Amino acid sequence: MRPSSVVLRVVTGGYLILFFIYLLMPLVFMSLVAFNSSTVPQVSPWQGFTLKWFGVLLADNQMWGSLINSFIVAFFVVIISVPIGLSASLLLTRLQFKYRDGLYAVLVSPLLLPGIIIGISTFLFWDRAFQLSGGLFTTIMAQASFISGYSMLLIMARSQRFDRIQEDAAFDLGATHWQVFYKITLPFLSPALISAAALAFMQSFDNYNTTLFAIGFEQTLPIYIGSKLRSFISPAMNALSFIFILFTLTGAVIYETLRRRELRNNSR
């Protein structure tokens, strides 16, 4: 092996190690703080192992209410965004009409706007037009206005690869439009629909900027965490972060296990 190749491998390996250390160290720090008995979020000095911050977190009724609100908002955002994304993607990929590019620009434009603008404009619209003050409803409307654009782009990417000959063959055999849609088109798009639903849920659950200006006096989990961090940084927030990290790792392990099992089954 040439010396230049050895140097390149060493430099690349060193860079990757530093990159993952930079990426993972904050998560490790947050996890350790959740088990330190100190009332100040710190690792050093270590004042003893404890689980009390998880108890403090579980007894926080405000946190549970915010968590439930986050799930409610995310659920309805998925219900709204995925059908809109599906309809828009089918319209843009199946039909050729004069204002197709303009419609595409309108549907994508919310993705380019700052979340603050979307939140404020949604709040003012529903308040001035229908006298509906900020709450979960306005939050759902604000989030769905731009998350539906993500759903549309995901579904469009798969819809553009669809072979229309399958639908033509079904029509020739006497199938109706609804039968073709439910038995041919929808099953083909199902991976994109699942991905769009997962992305919409995560985008909604994690959203802060738009939600902050649209939700009024209600709270979702990101708003609750933000308010806690502004007033006092409690180690209970680190306990909450550790739980989310644990759930994320568990989900990743389950997904990778199922993916590898499917690959082994397909290779037999």
C-alpha positions as CSV (number, residue, x, y, z in Angstrom):
1,M,0.0,0.0,0.0
2,R,1.3,3.4,-1.0
3,P,2.2,5.9,1.8
4,S,-0.3,8.4,0.4
5,S,-3.1,5.9,0.7
6,V,-2.2,5.2,4.3
7,V,-2.1,8.9,5.1
8,L,-5.5,9.3,3.5
9,R,-7.0,6.5,5.4
10,V,-5.6,7.8,8.7
11,V,-6.9,11.3,8.1
12,T,-10.3,10.1,7.0
13,G,-10.6,7.8,10.0
14,G,-9.5,10.6,12.4
15,Y,-12.0,12.9,10.9
16,L,-14.8,10.4,11.3
17,I,-13.9,9.8,14.9
18,L,-13.8,13.5,15.7
19,F,-17.1,14.0,13.8
20,F,-18.9,11.3,15.8
21,I,-17.4,12.6,19.1
22,Y,-18.7,16.1,18.3
23,L,-22.1,14.7,17.3
24,L,-22.6,12.4,20.3
25,M,-20.9,14.2,23.2
26,P,-23.9,16.5,23.9
27,L,-26.2,13.5,24.0
28,V,-23.9,11.7,26.3
29,F,-23.6,14.8,28.5
30,M,-27.4,15.2,28.7
31,S,-27.8,11.5,29.6
32,L,-25.3,11.6,32.4
33,V,-26.8,14.8,33.9
34,A,-30.2,13.0,34.2
35,F,-28.6,10.6,36.7
36,N,-26.6,13.1,38.8
37,S,-28.2,14.1,42.1
38,S,-27.0,17.7,41.7
39,T,-29.8,20.2,41.3
40,V,-27.7,22.0,38.7
41,P,-27.4,20.3,35.3
42,Q,-23.7,19.2,35.4
43,V,-21.6,16.1,35.2
44,S,-18.7,17.4,37.3
45,P,-18.6,17.4,40.2
46,W,-20.5,14.1,40.4
47,Q,-22.7,14.2,43.5
48,G,-24.1,10.7,43.3
49,F,-26.3,8.4,41.2
50,T,-30.0,9.1,41.4
51,L,-33.3,8.4,39.6
52,K,-35.2,11.2,41.3
53,W,-35.3,13.4,38.3
54,F,-37.3,10.8,36.5
55,G,-39.8,10.9,39.4
56,V,-39.9,14.7,39.2
57,L,-40.6,14.4,35.5
58,L,-43.4,11.8,35.9
59,A,-45.1,14.0,38.6
60,D,-45.1,17.0,36.3
61,N,-48.7,17.3,35.2
62,Q,-48.0,20.3,33.0
63,M,-45.4,18.2,31.1
64,W,-48.0,15.4,30.6
65,G,-50.6,17.9,29.3
66,S,-48.1,19.3,26.9
67,L,-47.1,15.9,25.7
68,I,-50.8,15.0,25.1
69,N,-51.3,18.2,23.1
70,S,-48.2,17.4,21.0
71,F,-49.7,14.0,20.1
72,I,-53.1,15.5,19.3
73,V,-51.6,18.2,17.1
74,A,-49.3,15.7,15.3
75,F,-52.1,13.2,14.8
76,F,-54.4,15.8,13.1
77,V,-51.5,17.3,11.1
78,V,-50.9,13.8,9.6
79,I,-54.6,13.4,8.9
80,I,-54.7,16.7,7.0
81,S,-51.2,16.8,5.4
82,V,-51.0,13.3,3.9
83,P,-54.3,13.4,1.9
84,I,-53.5,17.0,0.7
85,G,-50.0,15.8,-0.3
86,L,-51.5,12.8,-2.1
87,S,-54.1,14.8,-4.0
88,A,-51.6,17.5,-5.0
89,S,-49.0,14.9,-6.1
90,L,-51.5,13.0,-8.3
91,L,-52.8,16.3,-9.7
92,L,-49.3,17.5,-10.7
93,T,-48.0,14.2,-12.0
94,R,-51.1,13.0,-13.9
95,L,-52.5,16.2,-15.5
96,Q,-51.0,18.7,-17.8
97,F,-52.7,22.1,-17.6
98,K,-51.7,25.7,-18.2
99,Y,-51.2,26.7,-14.6
100,R,-49.5,23.5,-13.4
101,D,-46.1,25.2,-12.6
102,G,-47.9,28.1,-10.8
103,L,-49.9,25.6,-8.7
104,Y,-46.7,23.8,-7.8
105,A,-45.1,27.0,-6.8
106,V,-48.1,27.9,-4.5
107,L,-48.0,24.5,-2.9
108,V,-44.3,24.6,-2.2
109,S,-44.1,28.2,-1.2
110,P,-45.0,27.6,2.5
111,L,-41.8,25.6,2.8
112,L,-39.8,28.7,2.0
113,L,-41.4,30.9,4.5
114,P,-40.1,31.4,8.0
115,G,-42.1,29.5,10.6
116,I,-42.7,32.7,12.6
117,I,-44.5,34.2,9.6
118,I,-46.7,31.2,9.1
119,G,-47.5,31.1,12.8
120,I,-48.4,34.8,13.1
121,S,-50.4,34.9,9.9
122,T,-52.4,31.8,10.8
123,F,-53.2,33.2,14.2
124,L,-54.3,36.6,12.8
125,F,-56.4,35.0,10.0
126,W,-58.4,32.8,12.3
127,D,-58.7,35.5,15.0
128,R,-59.8,38.3,12.6
129,A,-62.0,36.2,10.2
130,F,-63.7,33.7,12.6
131,Q,-62.9,35.1,16.1
132,L,-61.0,31.9,17.0
133,S,-58.2,32.7,19.4
134,G,-54.9,30.8,19.4
135,G,-55.0,27.1,20.4
136,L,-54.6,23.6,19.2
137,F,-56.8,24.2,16.2
138,T,-54.8,27.2,14.9
139,T,-51.6,25.2,15.6
140,I,-52.9,22.3,13.5
141,M,-53.8,24.6,10.6
142,A,-50.5,26.5,10.8
143,Q,-48.4,23.3,10.8
144,A,-50.5,21.6,8.1
145,S,-50.0,24.5,5.8
146,F,-46.4,23.8,5.3
147,I,-46.0,20.1,6.3
148,S,-48.4,19.2,3.5
149,G,-45.7,20.5,1.1
150,Y,-43.3,17.9,2.5
151,S,-45.8,15.2,2.0
152,M,-46.5,16.2,-1.5
153,L,-42.8,16.2,-2.5
154,L,-42.3,12.7,-1.0
155,I,-45.3,11.2,-2.7
156,M,-44.5,12.9,-6.0
157,A,-41.1,11.3,-6.0
158,R,-42.7,7.9,-6.0
159,S,-45.6,8.8,-8.2
160,Q,-43.3,9.9,-11.0
161,R,-41.9,6.3,-11.2
162,F,-45.3,4.7,-11.6
163,D,-46.0,2.7,-14.7
164,R,-49.3,3.9,-16.0
165,I,-49.6,0.8,-18.2
166,Q,-50.9,-1.1,-15.1
167,E,-53.8,1.2,-14.8
168,D,-54.6,1.1,-18.5
169,A,-54.6,-2.7,-18.3
170,A,-57.0,-2.6,-15.4
171,F,-59.3,-0.3,-17.2
172,D,-59.3,-2.6,-20.2
173,L,-60.4,-5.5,-18.0
174,G,-63.4,-3.5,-16.8
175,A,-62.1,-2.0,-13.5
176,T,-63.6,1.3,-12.3
177,H,-61.6,4.3,-11.4
178,W,-62.0,3.6,-7.7
179,Q,-61.0,0.0,-8.1
180,V,-57.9,1.0,-10.0
181,F,-57.0,3.6,-7.4
182,Y,-57.5,1.4,-4.3
183,K,-56.0,-1.8,-5.8
184,I,-53.2,-0.5,-8.0
185,T,-52.3,3.1,-7.4
186,L,-52.6,3.2,-3.7
187,P,-50.6,0.0,-3.0
188,F,-47.8,1.3,-5.2
189,L,-47.7,4.7,-3.3
190,S,-48.1,3.1,0.2
191,P,-44.3,3.3,1.0
192,A,-44.3,7.0,0.2
193,L,-47.5,7.5,2.2
194,I,-46.0,5.8,5.2
195,S,-42.9,7.9,4.9
196,A,-44.9,11.1,4.4
197,A,-47.0,10.2,7.5
198,A,-43.9,9.6,9.6
199,L,-42.2,12.8,8.4
200,A,-45.4,14.8,9.0
201,F,-45.7,13.4,12.6
202,M,-42.0,14.2,13.4
203,Q,-42.1,17.6,11.8
204,S,-45.2,18.5,13.8
205,F,-44.1,17.0,17.1
206,D,-40.8,18.8,17.0
207,N,-42.0,22.1,15.7
208,Y,-41.3,25.2,17.8
209,N,-41.3,28.4,15.8
210,T,-44.6,28.1,14.1
211,T,-46.3,26.6,17.1
212,L,-45.1,29.3,19.4
213,F,-47.0,32.1,17.6
214,A,-50.1,30.0,16.7
215,I,-50.9,28.2,19.9
216,G,-51.9,31.1,22.1
217,F,-52.0,30.1,25.8
218,E,-51.8,26.3,25.2
219,Q,-48.6,24.4,25.2
220,T,-47.0,21.6,23.3
221,L,-44.0,19.7,24.5
222,P,-41.4,21.9,22.6
223,I,-43.1,25.0,24.0
224,Y,-43.1,23.6,27.5
225,I,-39.4,22.7,27.3
226,G,-38.6,26.1,25.9
227,S,-40.4,27.9,28.7
228,K,-38.7,25.7,31.3
229,L,-35.3,26.5,29.9
230,R,-35.9,30.2,29.9
231,S,-36.9,30.2,33.6
232,F,-34.7,27.4,35.2
233,I,-32.7,24.6,33.7
234,S,-33.9,21.6,35.7
235,P,-32.2,18.2,35.4
236,A,-35.7,16.8,34.9
237,M,-35.4,18.2,31.3
238,N,-32.3,16.0,30.9
239,A,-34.3,13.0,32.1
240,L,-36.9,13.8,29.5
241,S,-34.2,14.1,26.8
242,F,-32.7,10.7,27.9
243,I,-36.1,9.1,27.5
244,F,-36.5,10.4,24.0
245,I,-32.9,9.3,23.1
246,L,-33.8,5.8,24.4
247,F,-37.0,5.6,22.4
248,T,-35.1,6.8,19.3
249,L,-32.4,4.3,19.6
250,T,-34.9,1.5,20.3
251,G,-36.9,2.4,17.2
252,A,-33.7,2.5,15.1
253,V,-32.6,-0.9,16.3
254,I,-36.1,-2.4,15.7
255,Y,-36.2,-0.9,12.2
256,E,-32.7,-2.1,11.3
257,T,-33.5,-5.6,12.7
258,L,-36.6,-5.9,10.6
259,R,-34.9,-4.5,7.5
260,R,-32.1,-7.1,7.7
261,R,-34.5,-9.9,8.3
262,E,-36.5,-8.8,5.2
263,L,-33.3,-8.8,3.2
264,R,-32.4,-12.3,4.4
265,N,-35.8,-13.6,3.5
266,N,-35.7,-12.0,0.1
267,S,-32.2,-13.5,-0.6
268,R,-33.4,-17.0,0.0
